[in-house]
Amino acid sequence: MDENIKYGFDTRTIHGGAKGKNPNNALNPPIFQTSTFVFNDIEHANKVMSFESDDYVYTRGNNPTLRLFENRMAELEYGKGAVAFSSGMAAISSTILSMLKPGDTVIVHKTLYGSSYSVATELLPRYGMNSKVVDLTSLSELEKAIDKSVKLIFFETPSNPNLSIIDIEKVSSMAKANGIKVLVDNTFASPYFQSPLLLGADVVVHSATKYIGGHGDVVGGVAISKDLDYIHYLKFGYMCELGGVMSPFDGWLLLRGLKTLGIRMRQHEKNAMDVAKFLNGHSQINSVYYPGLKDFKGHEIARKQMRGFGAMISFEVKGGLEAAIDFVEGLKLAKIAVSLGDCETLVQLPAAITHRGYPREKLAEFGLTESMVRISVGLEDSEDIIRDIDMALDSI
């Protein structure tokens, strides 16, 4: 790509991060499916091992396929570098650990993906690190929670599963005034709809398994930052040492998925808006959580910091847990599954599946209920998705 030209998002998903031609003039990059790389001589080995050369040593540290994926993700997220991981949780846990030491505290939003919540509240304390669970949609609550031990603020926006919206710019500004780093999980929005680094965040993480891959056939994670020194520290001090390396084949699958990210996200959002409007006017639905609806609590902030509203919707079915189970089990087209971001429409009950680690008696405190249904709206015809939902609601 010509670095002097400012290319659009869809062009960068296909060409971003590439340096020169592929071997043998291949259209697509090869999969460098190798564990180790050879040296010309000992002097060459010394140069590579001391980072005087960009050549490779061992795939756990660097690999041409993975480097291309990292470079492309850095470009899409407006960062300077990225680190690929074997899963989203490998990216999240390694990044959090890299930003804390014993005695430090991380502030997390009250609504988080279940495993992220467990890392913050159960894993970190085992190693002398602390967490505070705060409603980050309230800046006054955040201000009260900040003390000298707080070194990191971590949140998702939109959050999983109630889609709460956190003002990245204002939280980042408050954090910087107190010498605190900000880590944002951008999985739900994807780089297509939101750019946290441009809004002041220090690091962005993704479960690349979701929209980045987009086809439900790969597991991976990635962390991106504008700070190249930090990226080097994260890669060689944490990813390599903890061993959460992505395989070259998975990196290649993610590169393939990225090529259609923009067009997929546009259709995902269109379908989700159709579904959200249908649910919002249905007599058997109590409440709908979707940032694209004007009466949604975080709509105005989402409109300010996002370029679209995504394809995740949560809602409450009238009749409580039993009705919610009947609804989910009555769907024919949509599939019950824990993941999201796939071409297929996926549905689940977070309190029973992905967020089952939250204490049952405190679900309301965290913005959850036992009967909350979460839908990842897929790429099927929206009329078919709505018909499937309508028939399942009728069958309750």
C-alpha positions in Angstrom: 0.0 0.0 0.0 1.1 3.6 -0.7 1.7 5.1 2.8 1.1 8.6 1.4 -2.5 7.8 0.5 -5.3 7.7 3.2 -7.2 4.5 2.3 -10.7 3.7 3.5 -11.6 1.1 6.1 -12.6 -1.7 3.6 -9.4 -1.2 1.6 -7.3 -1.4 4.8 -9.0 -4.7 5.9 -7.8 -6.2 2.7 -4.4 -4.6 2.1 -3.4 -3.0 5.5 -0.1 -3.9 7.1 1.4 -5.7 4.0 5.0 -5.0 3.2 5.8 -5.8 -0.5 4.7 -8.7 -2.6 3.8 -12.2 -1.3 6.2 -15.0 -2.1 6.0 -16.2 -5.7 3.6 -13.3 -6.4 0.7 -15.1 -4.7 -2.4 -13.1 -4.3 -3.0 -14.3 -0.7 -0.3 -14.5 2.0 1.0 -18.0 2.7 0.6 -19.8 6.0 4.0 -20.0 7.6 3.2 -23.2 9.4 6.6 -23.7 11.1 7.6 -23.8 14.7 11.2 -22.6 14.1 13.3 -20.6 11.7 16.9 -21.1 10.6 19.9 -18.8 10.7 22.6 -18.2 8.1 25.3 -18.2 10.7 25.9 -17.4 14.4 26.3 -13.7 13.6 22.9 -13.7 11.9 21.4 -15.5 15.0 22.9 -12.9 17.3 21.4 -10.0 15.3 18.0 -11.6 15.3 18.0 -12.5 19.0 19.1 -9.0 19.9 16.4 -7.4 17.7 18.9 -5.9 15.3 17.1 -7.8 12.5 13.4 -8.3 11.8 14.0 -11.9 10.9 12.3 -14.7 12.9 13.5 -17.2 15.6 10.5 -19.2 16.8 6.8 -18.9 16.2 6.0 -18.4 19.9 7.7 -15.0 19.6 7.1 -14.0 15.9 5.9 -15.5 12.7 5.3 -13.8 9.3 1.6 -14.8 9.2 1.0 -13.5 12.7 3.0 -10.3 12.1 0.8 -9.5 9.1 -2.3 -10.0 11.2 -0.9 -7.9 14.0 0.1 -5.1 11.6 -3.3 -5.1 10.0 -5.1 -5.0 13.3 -2.8 -2.1 14.5 -3.7 -0.2 11.3 -7.5 -0.8 11.7 -7.4 0.3 15.4 -5.1 3.3 14.7 -2.3 1.8 16.9 1.4 1.4 16.3 1.6 -2.3 17.1 -0.3 -5.3 18.2 0.1 -8.7 19.9 -1.8 -11.8 18.7 -2.9 -14.3 21.3 -4.4 -17.8 21.3 -7.8 -16.5 22.6 -9.6 -13.4 23.7 -9.1 -14.4 27.3 -5.3 -14.9 26.8 -5.2 -11.3 25.4 -7.3 -9.9 28.3 -5.6 -11.7 31.2 -2.1 -11.1 29.8 -2.7 -7.5 29.2 -4.2 -6.9 32.7 -1.3 -8.7 34.3 1.2 -6.7 32.3 -0.3 -3.4 33.6 -0.4 -4.3 37.3 1.9 -5.4 40.1 1.2 -6.7 43.6 -0.6 -4.1 45.6 -2.1 -2.4 42.6 -5.9 -2.2 41.9 -7.9 -2.4 38.7 -11.3 -0.8 38.4 -13.7 -2.8 36.3 -17.2 -2.0 35.0 -19.9 -3.8 36.9 -21.0 -5.6 33.8 -18.3 -7.7 32.2 -18.0 -11.0 30.3 -18.0 -13.7 32.9 -14.4 -14.9 32.5 -13.1 -11.3 32.5 -15.1 -10.7 35.8 -13.5 -13.9 37.3 -10.0 -12.8 36.3 -10.6 -9.4 38.0 -12.3 -10.7 41.2 -10.9 -14.2 41.7 -7.6 -14.6 39.8 -5.9 -11.3 40.5 -6.3 -11.4 44.3 -4.4 -14.8 44.4 -1.3 -12.8 43.2 -1.7 -9.8 45.5 -3.6 -7.6 43.0 -7.0 -6.1 43.8 -10.1 -5.1 41.9 -13.0 -2.7 42.4 -16.3 -3.2 40.7 -17.8 0.2 39.7 -20.6 1.5 37.6 -18.5 3.3 35.0 -21.5 4.9 33.3 -21.4 7.2 36.4 -18.3 9.4 36.3 -19.0 10.4 39.9 -18.9 6.8 41.0 -15.6 6.4 39.2 -14.1 9.5 40.9 -15.1 8.1 44.3 -13.4 4.8 43.5 -10.0 6.2 42.5 -7.2 6.1 45.0 -3.4 5.8 44.8 -3.5 2.0 44.4 -5.6 2.2 41.2 -3.4 1.8 38.1 -5.8 0.5 35.5 -9.4 0.9 34.4 -10.9 -1.9 32.3 -14.2 -2.1 30.6 -16.2 -3.2 27.6 -18.4 -0.8 25.7 -21.0 -1.8 24.6 -20.8 -4.2 27.6 -21.7 -7.9 27.6 -24.6 -8.6 27.9 -26.7 -5.5 28.8 -25.0 -3.2 26.2 -24.3 -0.4 28.7 -22.3 2.4 27.1 -19.3 4.0 28.8 -17.9 7.3 27.7 -14.4 6.3 26.6 -13.1 9.9 26.2 -14.3 11.1 29.6 -13.1 8.0 31.5 -9.7 8.3 29.7 -9.4 12.0 30.6 -10.1 11.3 34.2 -7.7 8.3 34.2 -4.9 10.3 32.7 -5.3 13.1 35.2 -4.6 10.4 37.9 -1.8 8.5 36.2 -4.1 5.6 35.4 -4.1 3.4 32.2 -7.3 2.6 30.3 -7.9 -0.8 28.7 -11.0 -1.2 26.5 -12.5 -4.4 25.2 -13.8 -3.5 21.7 -15.1 -6.9 20.8 -18.8 -5.9 20.5 -18.2 -2.9 18.4 -15.3 -4.1 16.3 -12.8 -1.6 14.7 -15.5 -0.8 12.1 -17.8 0.9 14.6 -15.5 2.2 17.3 -11.8 3.4 17.8 -11.0 3.6 21.5 -7.4 4.6 21.0 -8.5 7.7 19.2 -10.7 8.5 22.2 -7.9 8.3 24.7 -7.6 4.6 25.7 -4.1 3.2 26.1 -4.8 -0.4 24.9 -7.6 -2.1 23.0 -8.3 -5.8 23.2 -10.5 -8.1 21.1 -11.8 -11.6 21.2 -10.8 -12.0 17.5 -13.0 -15.2 17.6 -16.0 -13.0 17.2 -16.4 -10.3 14.5 -12.7 -10.2 13.4 -13.0 -13.9 12.3 -16.7 -13.7 11.7 -17.3 -17.3 10.7 -17.2 -19.3 13.9 -14.2 -21.4 12.8 -11.3 -19.8 14.7 -10.3 -18.8 18.3 -8.0 -15.9 18.9 -7.3 -12.6 20.6 -5.4 -9.5 20.0 -4.2 -6.4 21.9 -3.3 -3.1 20.2 -1.6 0.1 21.5 0.0 3.3 20.2 3.0 2.6 22.5 5.5 0.3 20.6 7.6 -0.1 23.8 4.6 -1.4 25.6 3.7 -3.8 22.7 7.3 -5.2 22.8 7.0 -5.6 26.6 3.6 -7.3 26.3 4.7 -9.7 23.6 8.0 -10.8 25.0 7.3 -10.3 28.7 3.9 -11.9 28.9 2.6 -13.5 25.7 5.8 -15.4 25.1 6.4 -16.3 28.7 2.8 -17.3 29.5 2.7 -19.1 26.1 -0.6 -17.9 24.8 0.6 -17.8 21.2 -1.8 -17.9 18.2 -1.1 -20.6 15.6 -0.1 -19.4 12.1 -3.2 -21.1 10.6 -5.5 -19.2 13.0 -3.8 -16.0 12.1 -4.4 -16.8 8.4 -8.1 -17.5 9.0 -8.4 -14.1 10.8 -6.7 -12.3 7.9 -9.3 -14.0 5.6 -12.1 -12.9 8.0 -10.9 -9.3 8.1 -11.3 -8.9 4.3 -15.1 -8.8 4.7 -15.3 -7.1 8.1 -16.8 -3.9 6.9 -19.4 -5.3 4.6 -20.4 -7.9 7.3 -20.7 -5.2 10.0 -22.9 -3.1 7.8 -25.3 -6.0 7.2 -25.1 -7.1 10.9 -26.2 -3.7 12.0 -29.0 -3.3 9.5 -30.4 -6.7 10.6 -30.0 -5.8 14.3 -31.8 -2.5 13.9 -34.7 -4.3 12.2 -34.8 -6.9 15.0 -34.5 -4.3 17.8 -37.4 -2.3 16.4 -39.6 -5.4 16.1 -38.8 -6.4 19.7 -39.3 -2.9 21.0 -42.9 -2.9 19.9 -43.8 -6.5 20.8 -46.4 -7.1 23.5 -44.5 -10.0 25.1 -41.2 -8.0 25.6 -40.6 -6.0 28.7 -37.5 -4.1 27.7 -34.9 -4.1 24.9 -31.3 -3.2 25.3 -29.8 -1.9 22.0 -27.7 1.3 21.6 -29.4 2.1 18.3 -32.8 2.7 20.0 -33.4 6.4 20.8 -34.8 5.5 24.2 -31.8 3.4 25.2 -30.0 4.9 28.2 -26.6 5.1 26.4 -27.9 6.1 23.0 -26.5 9.6 22.9 -23.0 8.6 24.1 -23.0 5.7 21.6 -24.0 8.1 18.8 -21.1 10.4 19.8 -18.3 7.8 20.1 -19.4 5.1 17.7 -19.9 5.0 13.9 -22.8 2.5 14.2 -24.5 0.5 17.0 -23.4 -3.1 16.3 -25.5 -6.3 16.2 -25.8 -7.4 19.8 -29.3 -7.1 21.4 -30.5 -8.2 24.9 -34.1 -8.1 26.1 -36.5 -9.3 28.8 -39.3 -11.6 27.9 -42.5 -11.2 29.9 -43.0 -14.2 32.2 -39.6 -14.4 33.7 -37.0 -17.2 33.5 -39.5 -20.0 32.4 -40.8 -17.9 29.6 -37.3 -17.0 28.5 -36.3 -20.6 28.4 -39.4 -21.5 26.4 -38.6 -18.7 23.9 -34.9 -19.7 23.4 -35.9 -23.4 23.0 -38.7 -22.4 20.6 -36.3 -20.8 18.1 -35.7 -22.8 14.9 -33.4 -20.6 12.8 -31.3 -19.1 15.6 -29.0 -21.4 17.5 -28.3 -21.6 21.2 -24.6 -20.9 21.6 -22.2 -19.0 23.8 -20.4 -17.0 21.1 -21.2 -14.1 18.9 -20.2 -12.3 15.7 -20.8 -15.2 13.4 -22.8 -15.3 10.2 -25.5 -17.3 12.0 -27.9 -15.7 14.5 -26.9 -17.0 18.0 -29.0 -16.8 21.2 -28.3 -17.5 24.8 -29.3 -16.8 28.4 -26.2 -15.0 29.9 -27.0 -15.7 33.6 -27.2 -19.4 32.8 -24.3 -19.6 30.4 -21.6 -17.0 29.8 -22.2 -15.0 33.1 -23.0 -17.9 35.4 -20.0 -16.9 37.5 -21.8 -13.9 38.8 -23.4 -14.4 42.3 -27.2 -15.2 41.7 -28.3 -13.0 44.6 -26.5 -10.0 43.2 -27.4 -10.2 39.5 -29.5 -7.0 39.6 -26.5 -5.0 41.0 -24.5 -6.0 37.9 -27.3 -5.0 35.5 -28.3 -8.6 34.8 -31.4 -10.8 35.4 -31.9 -14.5 35.2 -34.4 -14.1 32.3 -32.2 -11.8 30.1 -31.9 -13.1 26.6 -28.9 -12.1 24.4 -29.0 -12.3 20.6 -26.1 -12.0 18.2 -27.9 -11.0 15.1 -26.5 -12.8 12.1 -26.4 -12.3 8.3 -29.6 -14.2 7.4 -32.4 -12.2 5.8 -33.8 -10.0 8.6 -37.3 -11.0 7.7 -36.4 -14.7 8.4 -34.8 -13.8 11.7 -37.8 -11.7 12.8 -40.2 -14.5 11.7 -38.3 -17.0 13.8 -38.4 -14.7 16.9 -42.1 -14.0 16.4 -43.0 -17.7 16.1 -40.9 -18.5 19.3 -42.6 -15.7 21.2 -46.0 -17.0 20.1 -45.1 -20.5 21.3 -44.5 -19.4 24.9 
